[in-house]
Amino acid sequence: MRRDLAVLWHPCTQMKDHETLPPVPIKRGEGVWLEDFDGNRYIDAISSWWVNLFGHNNPRINAALHAQIDTLEHVILAGFTHEPVVELSQRLIDVTPPGLDRCFYADNGSSAIEIALKMSYHYWHNLGCTEKTRFITLTNSYHGETLGALAVGNVDLYKKTYAPLLMDTIDVPSPDCFYRENGETYAAYSSRMFTAMEKALEQSCEQVCAVIVEPLVQCAGNMRMYDPVYLKLLRSACDRYNVHLIADEIAVGFGRTGTLFACERAGITPDFMCLSKGLTAGYLPLSVTLTTDPIYRAFYDDYKNLKAFLHSHSYTGNPISCRAALASLDIFRAENVLENNNHLSRIMQECTTHFAEHPHIAEVRQHGMILAIEMIKNKQKREPFPWQERRGMQVYRHALQKGVILRPLGNVIYFMPPYVITPEQIRYISQVAWDGIELATGK
């Protein structure tokens, strides 16, 4: 820890916090467990920032990586190709919604978003629609930390400081169902909130390249959720107004919401789908932006016409990362992962049903293997705890003492565990969360 604090600057962290809560040095991992140098073990209930699908130190993925390392570690993907990236592209096209026929790789989620934004703008430019330069985004959304991705996000905590550096976007109220009326269903509220999106498209479609959304769950936006009907309405409206739809499935893809991809819940195909995080089951950095053949064709021309998409990353389509992704897809294909996830998600629901009766819990919400518990100061008045009190951090500290990692989002405690978690472990983290919330809200 001393060596760490002498040289490292940790992500998304006020480093002064480590004066009283030092970073936890992890020695090894196995399954849902992470173990520190003193032999203490922690259930990774947040999948190490939502990336780990099949547990740490997974034997099947390990074997695939060992074999790939002995064959090819990396090669430039401009002018060259290799077997893992070709096979992965074929497999992704097979399992994603129909019509997504081309894969463009990078090495992190923010870069996948940047690619989608640039591709959408460049597509319209190549077609002569040079007035299309803007993007529509939802309030409370988050799409990454690079400047383009940050611009189309809408969480002030991440964005406000950098506002002078960012392009201007058209912001539309989120269908976040936390704000529905008493007795109003998720579907009814999500449908009602679409009116604002319809109006924005009607007024601005000639200037707009694309609408970008996180399907079903605004993860970094306090795990706020909405109904699939909104996506159906949005797909139809984007078609009517000649605007692209970008689906940011970086956090919600690969089984997190109950289906392999969240867009499947609405039966839609976006024009761009961005994937990362669970793509390699938490092993290595890799992202992909999938798009349609008509969009690809708008860039296909003689070089002298300057329509090519001249965007690149040094480690684009890295063979080792691609092999990890293929091993993960093999597990999905060989085992009943989604069926088992549905069982585990029901256990999560059953273990937390009583949380909703707690006087300082505003809501327990869930889409598949993502469950969020939102603490609140006054339930009747819907008055939140002041963010300065850091109630979620109190739950986090308690959970660490009990061997569970529950890194909060403000006043929101959430479960997003690896798919190898057991019902008994879910019951344990639920009890730890309950006890932590009791401690954090009892003052």
C-alpha positions in Angstrom: 0.0 0.0 0.0 2.8 2.4 0.8 4.5 1.7 -2.5 1.1 2.2 -4.3 0.4 5.5 -2.7 3.9 6.8 -3.6 3.5 6.3 -7.3 -0.1 5.7 -8.4 -3.1 7.9 -9.2 -6.2 5.8 -9.0 -9.2 6.2 -11.4 -12.4 7.8 -10.2 -10.9 8.4 -6.8 -10.3 11.4 -4.5 -6.8 10.2 -3.5 -7.1 11.9 -0.1 -9.7 9.3 0.9 -6.8 6.8 1.0 -5.5 8.5 4.1 -8.3 6.8 6.1 -9.3 4.0 3.7 -6.2 2.5 2.0 -6.5 0.6 -1.3 -6.9 -3.1 -0.8 -3.9 -5.0 -2.3 -5.2 -8.1 -4.1 -2.9 -11.1 -4.5 -5.1 -13.5 -6.4 -8.6 -14.3 -7.6 -10.7 -17.4 -8.1 -14.4 -17.5 -9.0 -16.3 -14.8 -7.3 -13.4 -14.4 -4.7 -10.5 -11.9 -4.5 -7.9 -12.5 -1.9 -5.5 -10.0 -0.3 -2.0 -10.5 0.9 -3.2 -11.2 4.5 -5.5 -14.0 3.3 -8.7 -12.1 3.6 -11.2 -12.9 0.9 -13.8 -10.7 -0.7 -16.8 -11.6 -2.9 -16.5 -9.4 -6.0 -20.2 -8.4 -6.1 -19.6 -5.7 -8.7 -17.6 -7.9 -11.1 -14.5 -5.6 -10.9 -16.3 -2.6 -12.5 -18.9 -4.8 -14.3 -16.4 -6.7 -16.5 -16.1 -10.1 -15.0 -18.6 -12.7 -16.3 -17.4 -16.2 -15.4 -15.2 -15.6 -12.4 -11.6 -14.8 -11.8 -8.9 -17.2 -13.0 -11.4 -19.1 -15.2 -9.7 -22.4 -16.3 -11.3 -22.4 -19.8 -10.3 -18.8 -20.6 -6.9 -19.3 -19.1 -6.2 -22.3 -21.4 -7.3 -20.3 -24.5 -5.0 -17.5 -23.6 -2.0 -19.7 -23.0 -2.5 -21.3 -26.4 -2.8 -17.9 -28.1 0.3 -16.4 -26.5 2.3 -19.3 -27.9 1.1 -18.5 -31.4 0.7 -14.7 -31.9 0.7 -11.9 -29.4 -0.1 -8.9 -31.8 0.0 -7.7 -35.3 -1.0 -4.5 -36.9 -4.6 -4.8 -38.2 -4.1 -2.2 -41.0 -3.2 -4.3 -44.1 -3.0 -7.5 -42.0 -5.4 -9.8 -40.3 -5.4 -12.9 -38.1 -7.6 -15.9 -37.2 -8.9 -14.8 -33.8 -10.3 -11.4 -35.0 -12.0 -12.9 -38.0 -13.6 -15.7 -36.0 -14.7 -13.3 -33.3 -16.2 -10.9 -35.8 -18.2 -13.8 -37.4 -19.3 -15.0 -34.0 -20.4 -11.5 -32.9 -22.4 -10.9 -36.1 -24.1 -14.3 -35.4 -25.2 -13.4 -31.9 -26.0 -9.7 -32.0 -29.3 -8.4 -33.4 -29.8 -9.1 -37.1 -28.4 -6.5 -39.5 -25.2 -5.7 -37.6 -22.8 -7.0 -40.2 -19.5 -5.1 -39.7 -17.1 -5.0 -36.7 -14.6 -2.2 -35.9 -12.3 -2.8 -32.9 -10.7 -0.6 -30.3 -9.5 -1.4 -26.7 -12.0 0.4 -24.4 -15.6 1.4 -24.1 -15.0 5.1 -24.5 -13.2 4.5 -27.8 -16.1 2.4 -29.1 -18.4 5.3 -28.4 -16.0 7.7 -30.2 -16.0 5.4 -33.2 -19.8 5.3 -33.3 -20.1 9.1 -33.1 -17.5 9.6 -35.8 -18.9 7.0 -38.1 -22.4 8.4 -37.8 -21.3 11.9 -38.5 -18.9 10.8 -41.3 -21.7 8.6 -42.9 -23.9 11.6 -43.3 -21.0 13.7 -44.5 -20.2 11.1 -47.2 -23.8 11.3 -48.3 -23.7 15.0 -48.6 -25.8 15.7 -45.5 -23.2 18.1 -44.1 -25.8 19.9 -41.9 -26.1 16.8 -39.7 -23.5 17.5 -37.0 -25.3 17.0 -33.6 -26.3 14.2 -31.3 -29.3 13.6 -29.0 -28.6 12.2 -25.6 -30.7 11.4 -22.5 -30.3 13.2 -19.2 -28.5 11.1 -16.5 -26.7 9.2 -19.2 -23.0 8.2 -19.2 -20.9 7.0 -22.2 -17.3 7.3 -21.1 -14.6 9.8 -20.2 -12.9 10.7 -23.5 -14.1 14.1 -24.8 -16.6 12.9 -27.4 -18.0 10.2 -25.1 -18.2 12.7 -22.2 -20.0 15.2 -24.4 -22.9 12.8 -25.1 -23.1 11.9 -21.4 -25.1 13.9 -19.0 -23.9 13.3 -15.4 -22.6 16.5 -14.0 -20.2 14.8 -11.6 -18.2 13.6 -14.6 -19.0 16.3 -17.2 -19.4 19.7 -15.6 -15.7 20.6 -15.1 -14.9 19.8 -18.8 -17.9 21.5 -20.3 -15.9 24.2 -22.2 -14.0 21.5 -24.0 -17.1 19.5 -25.2 -19.4 19.7 -28.3 -22.9 20.8 -27.7 -25.6 18.1 -27.6 -29.4 18.1 -27.5 -30.5 16.7 -24.1 -33.8 14.9 -23.7 -35.4 13.9 -20.4 -34.5 10.3 -19.4 -37.3 7.7 -19.2 -35.8 6.9 -15.7 -38.7 5.2 -14.0 -37.6 6.3 -10.5 -39.8 9.3 -11.2 -43.0 7.5 -12.2 -46.2 8.3 -10.4 -47.6 6.0 -7.7 -49.1 3.0 -9.4 -47.7 3.9 -12.8 -46.0 1.0 -14.5 -42.5 1.1 -16.0 -44.0 0.7 -19.4 -46.5 3.4 -19.0 -44.0 5.9 -17.7 -41.4 5.0 -20.3 -44.0 5.5 -23.1 -45.1 8.8 -21.6 -41.6 10.1 -21.4 -41.0 9.3 -25.1 -43.0 12.5 -26.0 -40.0 14.6 -25.3 -37.8 12.5 -27.6 -40.4 12.6 -30.4 -40.5 16.4 -30.1 -36.7 16.8 -30.2 -36.4 14.6 -33.3 -39.3 16.4 -35.0 -37.6 19.8 -34.4 -34.0 18.9 -35.0 -33.8 15.8 -37.2 -32.2 17.7 -40.1 -29.2 18.6 -37.8 -29.0 15.3 -35.9 -26.7 12.4 -36.8 -27.8 10.0 -34.1 -29.5 9.4 -30.8 -27.3 7.6 -28.3 -28.8 5.6 -25.3 -27.8 3.0 -22.8 -30.5 0.3 -23.3 -32.6 -0.3 -20.2 -30.1 0.7 -17.5 -28.2 4.0 -17.0 -25.5 2.3 -15.1 -23.2 5.1 -14.0 -26.3 7.3 -13.6 -27.1 5.5 -10.3 -28.3 2.4 -12.0 -31.6 4.0 -13.0 -33.8 1.8 -15.2 -36.6 2.0 -17.8 -38.8 -0.3 -19.9 -38.0 -1.8 -23.3 -41.0 -0.1 -24.8 -38.9 3.1 -25.0 -36.4 1.4 -27.2 -39.1 0.2 -29.6 -40.5 3.7 -29.8 -37.1 5.1 -30.4 -36.1 2.7 -33.1 -39.4 3.6 -35.0 -38.9 7.3 -34.6 -35.2 7.2 -35.7 -36.3 5.5 -38.9 -39.1 8.1 -39.5 -36.8 11.0 -39.0 -33.7 9.6 -40.8 -31.5 9.5 -37.7 -29.1 6.8 -36.5 -29.6 4.9 -33.2 -26.5 4.2 -31.2 -26.9 1.5 -28.5 -24.2 1.7 -25.8 -24.3 -1.9 -24.5 -20.8 -1.6 -23.0 -22.2 -2.3 -19.5 -25.5 -4.0 -20.2 -24.4 -6.5 -22.9 -23.5 -10.1 -22.6 -26.3 -11.3 -20.4 -26.6 -8.6 -17.8 -30.2 -7.7 -18.4 -31.6 -11.2 -18.9 -31.0 -11.6 -22.7 -27.6 -11.7 -24.4 -28.0 -8.1 -25.4 -30.4 -5.5 -23.9 -31.7 -4.5 -27.3 -33.2 -8.0 -27.6 -35.6 -7.2 -24.9 -37.2 -4.7 -27.3 -36.7 -6.7 -30.4 -34.7 -4.0 -32.2 -31.5 -3.6 -34.1 -29.6 -0.3 -33.6 -27.5 1.3 -36.4 -24.5 1.0 -34.1 -23.9 -1.3 -31.1 -20.9 -0.6 -28.8 -19.6 -3.5 -26.7 -16.7 -3.8 -24.2 -16.4 -4.7 -20.5 -17.9 -8.3 -20.6 -16.7 -8.8 -24.1 -13.5 -10.5 -22.8 -15.2 -11.7 -19.6 -13.1 -9.3 -17.6 -9.7 -10.5 -18.8 -8.3 -8.0 -21.3 -9.1 -4.6 -22.8 -11.1 -4.9 -26.0 -14.1 -3.1 -27.5 -16.0 -3.3 -30.7 -18.4 -1.1 -32.6 -20.8 -3.1 -34.8 -22.7 -1.4 -37.6 -24.7 -2.2 -40.7 -23.6 -3.0 -44.2 -25.3 0.1 -45.7 -23.3 2.3 -43.4 -20.1 0.4 -44.3 -20.9 0.9 -48.0 -21.0 4.7 -47.6 -17.3 4.6 -46.9 -16.3 2.1 -49.6 -14.9 4.0 -52.6 -11.6 4.8 -54.4 -9.1 6.3 -52.0 -8.8 9.5 -54.0 -12.4 10.3 -53.1 -11.4 10.5 -49.4 -14.4 8.7 -48.0 -12.4 6.1 -45.9 -12.8 5.9 -42.1 -9.3 6.8 -41.2 -9.5 6.0 -37.5 -7.1 3.7 -35.7 -5.8 2.4 -32.4 -2.4 0.6 -32.0 -3.9 -2.5 -30.3 -7.0 -2.7 -32.6 -8.2 -6.4 -32.7 -5.4 -7.7 -30.5 -5.2 -11.5 -31.0 -4.9 -12.3 -27.3 -7.9 -10.1 -26.4 -9.9 -11.6 -29.2 -9.1 -15.1 -28.0 -10.4 -14.2 -24.5 -13.6 -13.0 -26.1 -14.0 -16.2 -28.1 -13.4 -18.3 -25.0 -16.2 -16.3 -23.2 -18.6 -16.9 -26.2 -17.7 -20.6 -26.0 -18.9 -20.7 -22.4 -22.2 -19.0 -23.4 -22.6 -21.6 -26.2 -21.7 -24.6 -24.1 -23.5 -23.9 -20.9 -27.0 -22.6 -20.1 -25.7 -19.3 -18.9 -28.8 -17.1 -19.6 -31.1 -19.7 -18.1 -29.0 -20.0 -15.0 -28.8 -16.2 -14.8 -32.6 -16.0 -14.8 -32.5 -18.3 -11.8 -29.9 -16.2 -10.0 -31.7 -13.0 -10.8 -34.9 -14.4 -9.1 -32.8 -15.3 -6.0 -31.5 -11.7 -6.0 -35.0 -10.4 -6.2 -36.3 -12.7 -3.4 -33.4 -11.8 -1.1 -34.1 -8.1 -1.4 -37.9 -7.8 -1.6 -38.1 -6.8 2.0 -35.6 -3.9 1.4 -38.4 -1.9 -0.2 -40.1 -1.7 3.3 -37.1 0.0 4.9 -37.9 3.6 5.9 -34.7 4.8 4.2 -34.8 2.8 0.9 -36.6 4.6 -1.9 -36.6 1.8 -4.4 -35.2 -1.7 -5.2 -35.0 -2.0 -9.0 -33.7 -4.8 -11.2 -33.1 -5.8 -14.8 -31.7 -9.4 -14.9 -28.3 -9.6 -13.1 -28.3 -5.9 -12.2 -30.0 -5.0 -9.0 -29.9 -1.5 -7.3 -31.0 -0.4 -3.9 -31.4 3.4 -3.5 -31.1 4.9 0.0 -33.1 8.1 0.8 -33.5 10.5 3.7 -37.2 11.0 3.6 -39.2 8.4 1.8 -42.5 10.2 1.8 -41.1 13.5 0.5 -38.6 11.7 -1.8 -35.8 13.8 -0.2 -32.4 12.3 -0.8 -29.5 12.2 1.7 -27.1 15.0 1.0 -24.3 13.6 -1.2 -21.7 15.2 1.1 -22.7 12.6 3.8 -21.5 9.8 1.6 -23.9 7.2 3.1 -23.0 4.7 0.3 -19.4 4.9 1.4 -20.4 3.8 4.9 -22.1 0.7 3.4 -18.9 0.1 1.3 -16.7 0.2 4.4 -19.0 -2.2 6.3 -19.1 -4.6 3.4 -15.3 -4.7 3.1 -15.1 -5.7 6.8 -17.5 -8.6 6.0 -15.7 -9.8 2.9 -17.9 -8.2 0.2 -17.0 -5.6 -2.4 -20.1 -3.3 -2.8 -18.6 -0.1 -4.3 -21.5 2.4 -4.3 -22.8 5.0 -6.8 -23.6 7.8 -4.4 -26.5 6.6 -2.3 -27.1 3.6 -4.5 -25.8 0.1 -3.5 -26.0 -2.4 -6.3 -25.3 -6.0 -7.1 -23.7 -6.9 -10.5 -21.9 -10.1 -9.7 -20.1 -12.6 -11.9 -22.5 -15.3 -13.3 -20.7 -18.0 -11.3 -22.0 -16.7 -8.0 -24.1 -19.1 -6.0 -27.5 -18.6 -4.3 -25.9 -18.9 -0.9 -23.4 -16.1 -1.8 -26.2 -13.9 -3.1 -28.0 -14.4 0.2 -24.9 -13.5 2.1 -24.2 -10.3 0.1 -27.9 -9.3 0.6 -27.6 -9.6 4.4 -24.3 -7.7 4.3 -26.0 -4.9 2.3 -29.0 -4.8 4.7 -26.8 -4.5 7.7 -24.6 -1.9 6.1 -27.7 0.2 5.1 -29.0 -0.1 8.6 -25.7 1.3 9.9 -25.5 4.0 7.3 -29.0 5.3 7.7 -29.4 4.9 11.4 -27.8 8.3 12.3 
